[in-house]
Amino acid sequence: MVSTFHGLETGKRALSVGQASIATTGHNIANANTKGYSRQQVNQSTTPSLDVWTNSTNPGQLGSGVSIDSITRVRDRFLDNQYRDQSATLADAQTKQATFDRLESIINEPSDSGLNAAMDQLWNAWQDLSNNPDSVSAQAVVKERAQAFVEAAQSMDSSMANMKTDLNEQKTAAISEANDYLKQIASLNESIVRGGNGSNDLKDQRDVLVEKLSSLAPIKVDAQSNGAYNISLVQKDDAPLALVVGTTVSEIDDTTEVTGGKIAGLIAAENKVESNHSALISVATTFAAANNKTEGGTPLFSNTASITAMAVDFGATLGAPTAEMETDIKGVKSDYQKLVSTLGAESQSATRSVANFEATLQATENRRQSVTGVSLDEEMANLVKFQHSYSAAARLISTTDQMLDTIINRMAAR
């Protein structure tokens, strides 16, 4: 025979589950706009059945209610990994695009005040001088145009040198930022393991840090059974470099091979600026040296091997331009045009890549949010459902109480 108190126990379990479901729904609603928050759900299952002896030879099974197995975050690990990979790719591309944009602003071509215009104006001044070799004013114009060229070249040289310094500082800051994230992740690992797998909000905090880290460098995340994350750096040889193992951190430094993310983009940017700077130096010094190839007279430029030391000799007596000068100048201008054209093409390609990667990442994020994000409409519907369940469980307890009252108070011996 089944105990009358069985209904109380079943109702009590149902009330507990209903209360937890309502509380979890409230937590979801409260954090609907919290960045990095993952929707949570109550996982429940039936409790073991009880044998009930009947008139047959086999006992019947009487359900004993429900219990809470766990309260977990709703996440899709595949989408999370995909998002991290795409985040690293986008950050790399964005860093390169920013570099190309800045280089283009330094070179500033086509422009009336750019290096190409300065070279054209100087060559035109030489042409005027060749038509009037004894003209003092024509010689003065050549020297003025030469000074404009020097100023344009030195300005670009200084800007590129400053850009290299700035990129190096950005790289150092990005590496430091990544190491800070690694330490925070290791600390959260410790807290999560100590608190058990139910530390949902701490796990959300850790995932926010992991996503920030993934924009700096390509990483692989291995979730452990105790709730900790082991994080490794993805490298070209497919041999991951361990960064976080439990609570142990191995920091990134300047010698670490980083193949993606903002850090890799900054390394590539440094190399790109260095190559463009070298090309600029070659163009400027070769052009200056070519302008000294006159027939007679004294050199227009001094210290032509260095942009920073290059100077115009305003006291020079200029000779006539030679065919060799013209040939060299045309060659230098051709090299410079190739430099500008290549930079423009690379910049356009980088812009297209960023647009494509942004669209891809946004699509992945939309899919992630459809899984892990909080829908207020859905939560409100759940709230009504859980409220009805809770009310029904309360009614079950009330009914059982009435049954007990009948037994205790109304079946007393008369």
N, C-alpha and C positions, 0 to 999 in steps of 0.2 A: 504493500500500500504506500502511496506517495504521501510524504509529509505535507501538511498544509503550509508549513513554513517555506516549502519549495518556491512558491510564488513570490515570497518576499525576496529571496535570494536572486531569483531571475529578474525581478523588477529592479532590485538594487544595482545589478550589473548593467542593466539597460540604462538606468539613470546615469551611471558613471560614464558610459560610452556617449550618451547623448550630451552630457555636460562637457566632456572633453571635445566633442565635435563642434559644439557651439562656441567653446572657448577658442578652438583652433580657427574656426571661421572668423571670429572677431579679430584674432591676431592677423589673419590674412587681410581683412578689410582695413585694419589700422595701418598696415604696411603696404597698401596698394601703390603708394607713390614713393616708397623707400628704394633708393637705388641699390641694386644687387640682391634685393629680397627674393627668395624663392617661395612659391606657394607651398603650403604645408597641408598634409592630409592625415587623417586618423585611419590607420590600418587595423581592421578588426576581424575577428573570427569567432566561430561558435565554440563554446566551452564543451568539454567532454560530456557525452550523454550518460544518463543514469539507467541502470537496468530496472525494469518494472515487471515484477512477476504477475503473470496472468493465469488464466485457467489452462492455457496451452502449455506444452512442454518447454517452449522457448520463451525467454523473457522479452518484453518489449523494450524499446529505447525511448526514454523521455528526455527531451532537450533541456539543458540547464541554463541556456541564455547565451550571452555574448561577452567577449573580453577584448581589451585593447592589446594588440600585438606591438604596435609602435606608432610613433608620430614622425613622419618622414617628410623630407623635401621632395617636391616633384621636379626631377631633373632628367635630361636626356644626355647621357655621357658622350654619345656620338656627336651631337650638335655642339656640346661644350668644346670638345677637341677640335671640331671643324672651325668654330669661332676663333679659338686661340691661334690656330694655324693661319687663318685669314687675317687676323689682327696683326700678326707679325709681318705678313706680306704687305699689307696696306701701310703700316708704319714705315717700313723700308722704302716703299715707293713715294710716300709723302715727303720723307726726308730728302730723297733725291730730287723730287720736283722742286722743293724749296731751294735747294742748292742751284739748280738750273735757273730758276727765277732770279735768284740773287746775282748769279754770274751774268745773266743777260742785262740786268740793271747796271752792273759795273761796266760791261763792254758797251752797252747803250748804242747798238747799231740796228738799223740805220739811223743816223743822227747828224745834225749840222755841227755838233760839238764833240763828236766821237773821234777816235783815233784814225779811222778811215778818212774822214773829212779833213783832219789835220795833215795827213800824208798827201791827199789830193791838192790841198791848198799850197803846201810847200812845193810840190812838183810844178804846179801852175806858176808859182813865183819864179822858179828856176827857168821856166820857159820864157817868161817876160824878161828875165835878166839876159838870157841868150840872145834875145832880140835887141836889147839895149845894154851891151856889156859894160859900157862906161857910165851907166846911170847910177848915181849914188842912191837915189830913192829906190831903185829896183833892188840894189844890194840890201838896203835897209828892210825892204819888204820880205826878202828871203830870210833874213835873220829873225824878223818878227814871227814869220810863219814857223820857223824852226823852233823858236821858243814855245809857241803854242803846241807844237808836237811834243816837245819835252814835257811840258806841263800835263798834257793829256796822258802820255805814257807813264809818267811818275804817279799821277793820280790813280790810274788803274793798277799800277804795281803796288801802291800802298793799300788800296782797297782789297786786293787779293791777298796780300800778306795778313791784313787784319782779319779777313774771312777765314784764313787757315787757322789763325790763333783762336778765333771764336768757335770754329768747328771742333777744335781739339778740346776746348773748355766744355763744350756741349757734350762731347763724348765722355769726358771724365765725369761730368755730372750725371749722365745717363747710366754709366757703370755704377756709380755710387748709389743712384736711385734703385737700380736692380738689386744691389746687395742689401739695401734696406728692406726691400720687399721680401727677399729670401729670409732674412732674420725674423721678420714679422710672421711669415708663414710657418717657420720652425717653431716660434713661440705659440702660435695658434694650434699647431699640431700637438704640442704638449698639453694645452688646455683641453682640446677635444678628446684626446686619449684619456686624460684624467676624468673628464666628465662623461665619457661614454659616447656611443654613437648617436645619442639623442640631442647632441649639442648643435641643433639646426642653425641657430642664429650665428654661432661662431663659425660654422661651416660656410655660411653666406659671406661673412667678413673675409674668410680665407679665399673664397672664390673671387671676390672683388680684387684682392691683391694678386691672385694668380693671373687674372685677366689683364691687370696693369702690367705685370711682369711680361706677359706674352707679347705686348706691344713693343717691348724693349729688345727681346731676344726670343728665338724660336725654342719652345720648351715642350717636353713630354711629361704628362702627369700620370702617375701610377697611384691609384687609391688603394690603401692597405685595409686589411680586415679590421684593424683596431681603430679605423677612422682617420689615420694620418695620411698625408700626401707625401710621396717621394717625387721629387722634381729633378729632371735632368735636362741638360742643354743639347739640342739636336745639332749635330755637326755633319760635315760633308761625308766623312768616312762611315757614317751610320753607326758610329760607336759613341753613344750618348755619354756626356760628361755629367756625373752626379753633382747636383747643386744642393739639394736638400734630401737628407735621409733621416726621417724622423725629426729629431731636434738638432741634428748635426748639419752645419752649413759649410759649403765650400764656395768661397767668393769668386766672382769674375774679376779679371784684371786686364791690363792692356795686352797681355800675351795670349789671352783666351781667344780661341777661334770662334767667332760669332758669325753665323751665316745668314741671319735675317733679323727683322725687327729694326727699331730705330738705331740701335748701336751699330749694326752692320751698315745701315744707310749712312750714318755719320762717317764710318770708316771709308766707305766708297766715295762719299762727298769730299773728304780730305784728299783722296787720291785724284779725284776729278779736278779739284781746284789746283792741286799741285801741277798736274799735266797742263792745264790751261795757263797757269802762271808761267810755266817754263816756255810754253809756246809764245806767250806775250813777250817775254824777255827776248826770245830769239827774233821775233818780228821787229821789236823796237831797236835792238842793238844792230841787227843786220841793216835795217833801214838807215839808221844814223851813219853807219860805216859807208853805206852806198852813197850818201850825200857828200861824203868827203872826196869822192872820186871825180875831181874836177880837173880841167886842163889848165894847169898853172894855178897861181893863187895859193892861199893857205886854207887848212881844213876848217869847215864850218863848225863841226862838233869836236869836243874833247871827251876823253874817257868813254868811248863808244861801247866798251865791253860791259858796262854796268848802267842799268837804268837810273839807279839812285845817284850815281856820280856823274852821269851824262850832263853836259852843259854846252851852251852855245857860246862861241867866241865872237862877241860883238865887235871885236877889233880886227877880225879876219878880213883879208882882201880876197874876195871870191873870184875864182876862175870860172870858165864856162863849163856847163854840164857836159859830160861825155856820154858816148853810146853805152859804155859799160855801166855808168850810173843808171841810165834809163832801163837797161836790161835787169839790173839788180833790183831796182825799185819796183818794176812790174812783177818780178818774181816774189818779192816780199808782200806786195799787195795781194797777189794771188793766194799766197799762204794764209794771209790774214782773212781773206774772204772765205776760204775753206774752213778756217777755225770758227768764224761766225756762223756759217751755214750749218756746220756739224752741230754746233751748240744749239742752234734753233731747232734742228730736226730732233735732237735728243730731248729738248725741252718739251716739244709737242708730243713726243712719244711718252714721256713721263706723265704729262697731263692726262693723256688718254688712259694710261695704265691706272692712275689714281682714280679716275672716274669709274673705270670698270671694277676695280677692287672695292671701292666704296659701295657700289651697287650690290656686289656679291656679298660683302659683309653685312649690309643692311638686310638682305634677303635671309641670310642665316640668322641674324638677330630676331627678325620677325618670326621665324619658325621657332626659335628658342622661346620667345615670349609667349607664343601660343601654347607652349607646354608648361613653362615655369612661371609665367606672369600671372598676376591676380586679375581676374575678370570680376568686377563688382556685380554685374548682373548675375553671374554664376554663383557668386558667394551669397548674394541675397536670396537666391532660390534655395541654396543649400541651407541657409539659416532657417527658412520657413520649414523645410523638410525635417531638419534636426529638432526644431521646436515641437513639431507634431510628434516626432518619435519620443521626445522627452515627456511630453504631456501624456502620451499613451502609456509610457512606463510608469508614470506617476499614477495613472488610473489603475494599472495592474496592481500596484502596491495598495491603493485604496480599496480595491475589490478584495484583495487577499485579507486586508485588515478587517473588512466587514465579515468575511468568512470566519476569521478567528474570533471575532466578537460573538458571532452566532454560536460557535462551539463553546466558548468559555462562559458567556453570560446567559445564553438562552437554552442551553441544553443541560443545565444543572438539574440534579435530581430533585424531584418534587416530593 
